[in-house]
Amino acid sequence: MILLIHNDSGSMTTIIVGFTAIALYCATGFLLAFSLYKRSQSPVSRGQLIALVMTATLLHAFELQEGLFTSQGLNLGFFNAFSLFSWLIALLVLMAALSKPIENLGIMVFPMAAISIALEMLFPSQHLLLLEKAPPGLQAHILISVLAYSLLSIAAVQSILLWVQDRQLRSKRPGGFIRALPPLQTMETLLFQLIGVGFILQSISLISGAVFLENLFAQHLAHKTVLSIVAWLVFAVLLWGRWHFGWRGRTAIRWTLSGAVALMLAYFGSKLVLELVLHR
């Protein structure tokens, strides 16, 4: 009922779809957590888990496009943007899980996607972007930026799981959690693959932003630009340290999380202040 009150502009179908996506995301996250922490097999097979997530992401996409695409332009309000990023992260995890055993990243990713849908439905926000008037280069910049942020966010989730795995191995008390995850070396390799691709996309994003945006250091873009550059430098140092000194383990985890936090503040921090605090 609360969602109905706050979502007057949304159709009943959209609300039902949103509720269903939330339920499927939460169910999948619970099943993954159950199999990891209870040291037992999941009640459903891996194929069934993937089918649940696939259905959830499809429903999430349907619900999202209702609020994202308007007659006035692309609505990238704070909670819409959060839902968009969460959906893309869930989709990337799903696609990777089709070929690699990384579905356990969903323990954090899928509940986050469910929360993003609920927030989007509870608190409609509006920040229109007129893509029709934007040059193709700027549209490409936006797309690449979203992909870079999503991949590096997945890397942050991966680093948290890696930290838990490393901690349990150091304590010499490996439980069901360890047995359910790929070997530590495989986890680290996947982490740096995600960071490498994300770093390349972020580099392209910064270059394209400098080319297609009139002033990267304008008042409304200054914090976002500075923090994005800080995040880029953090990931650059991490990759350099990995290449030259073989950084791994806790060192890699700390640098990954530091870069991810800077990147999160770059986008959502500035967006939170401008839209929800200053109402711009």
HELIX and SHEET records of a PDB file:
HELIX    1   1 ILE A    2  HIS A    6  1                                   5    
HELIX    2   2 MET A   12  TYR A   37  1                                  26    
HELIX    3   3 ARG A   46  LEU A   68  1                                  23    
HELIX    4   4 PHE A   78  ALA A   97  1                                  20    
HELIX    5   5 GLU A  103  LEU A  105  5                                   3    
HELIX    6   6 GLY A  106  LEU A  122  1                                  17    
HELIX    7   7 LEU A  131  LYS A  133  5                                   3    
HELIX    8   8 PRO A  136  ARG A  170  1                                  35    
HELIX    9   9 GLY A  176  ALA A  180  1                                   5    
HELIX   10  10 LEU A  184  PHE A  212  1                                  29    
HELIX   11  11 ALA A  222  PHE A  245  1                                  24    
HELIX   12  12 GLY A  249  MET A  264  1                                  16    
HELIX   13  13 LEU A  265  GLY A  269  3                                   5    
HELIX   14  14 SER A  270  LYS A  271  1                                   2    
HELIX   15  15 LEU A  272  VAL A  277  3                                   6    
SHEET    1   A 3 PHE A  69  THR A  70  0                                        
SHEET    2   A 3 GLY A  73  ASN A  75 -1                                        
SHEET    3   A 3 LEU A 128  LEU A 129 -1                                        
END                                                                             
